[in-house]
Amino acid sequence: MLLCQVCSYWRQVALSVAVLWSSFDFVLTYETKWSHVALLQRWLTRSRTHPISFSLIPTRRAAALRKALFANVQRWRHIQFRLDAELGQDFLKIDAEQAHLLERVSMTIDPRNWEDERLPSILASFPCLHHLQWTGKYIPATFVNTLWPRLSHIKLVACVISTSDFLALLSHCPTVEHIEAHRPLKSLGSPPAGPSITVPNLQSLAFWADDPGEILDNLTLPCLRSLTTQPPRDPKALQRLDYRSSCKLEAFEMTDYGLTDDDALLYLRLPCMQSLRSLKLGSGAVTDRLVELLTWNPSSHADRVCALPRLTHLTLNMWKTTDGKVGEMISSRWHHDDHYSDHPVSLMDLDLDYEPDDYLIEDRLISKGVEHHALDFTRFEQLAAHGLEITWHCSCFTSWDYIRT
């Protein structure tokens, strides 16, 4: 709409390009006014027959607004709804074949006095729905047992869901490629009976749980490329997933403070990790032992094998390392030309976050705070000057002397 306010020429340009009006985000906090309905009608007119994207939450006196939007259901592409009983009943009346352009839905519901258990089957019937985000504590019981034959992306935000329900959901999503659960999954309590669930197309899995091992031990994921989670209670759960799946991870993130260097070393030596391009690890794991594993030193490797030879992006929450070790590791894995055929792939981007040195330890060579790593920082400056994208900072200082981007 800003173009309409520049001058009459740009106003005519904006009005003549219908695609500019295909998305409309409006938030009504208390009640709908007739001016809101008029504005919506103007938007629908100016967007002509183009697919439309919008967000709608229930407000008082919104009947005319709902009527205008639902009269154009055949144009819906991306929608965001918060459904109460009144708006929910309207949604349940949608003919799925009419919503033939609908690709993406973000849903929150108020479960009061309406047939919300029917909602999952309605959503699953939309012929082109591939992306679904569900936000809020409440999910209908029918959600996890509904067959979702076309979903490729699922995102659960603040949803109260158990590990068993999460596994059931995955078993009903044969085409899912990416799934995220942003609230800890409640524990099973006892192992589920039956074989592991194979999710053949899943490429990206990000979840938090009371015990992530309960998820990992019950899945087979042959196409998994990205994994984000917490440390499982049994560190070998990830090893068992690797054995069953034979997957090739490209991104791995585990930033929980409970991650130890013993567990991190176990994970990074797994076959599935040797294809990693991006690695993000939490502070408890980043010690001299882990840094030494990542350091490329052909003289100490008779077989000239380097851990994680394809790694290009590295993010570390630093814990306790000897000054100079991290700089040495980065230097060993970075080169700005292609003349090193026996080298691992060169690092491209690094982000190092140093923890505050908030307690005394006996060996001051192994310290936490950024102020104890002068050798590392000198090396970082040199590498940055030669073109390496590297950032380092410390949460204990606000001075720019300790922050370098």
Secondary structure, DSSP 8 states (H G I E B T S, - for coil): -GGGGT-HHHHHHHHH-GGGGSEE----SSB--HHHHHHHHHHHHHTTTS-EEEEE---BT-HHHHHHHHTTGGGEEEEEEEE-HHHHHHHHT--TTT-TT--EEEEEE--SSS-GGGHHHHHHT-TT--EEEEESS---TTTTTS--SS--EEEEES---BHHHHHHHHHT-TT--EEEEEEEEB--SS--SS--EE-TT--EEEEEES-THHHHTTEE-TT--EEE----SSTHHHHHHHHHH----SEEEE--TT--HHHHHHHHTSGGGGG-SEEEE-GGG-BHHHHHHH---GGG-TT---SSTT--EEEEEE-BEETTHHHHHHHHT--SSS--TTS-----EEEEEE----S--S-TTEE-SGGG-HHHHHHHHHHHHTT-EEEEEETT--SGGG-B-
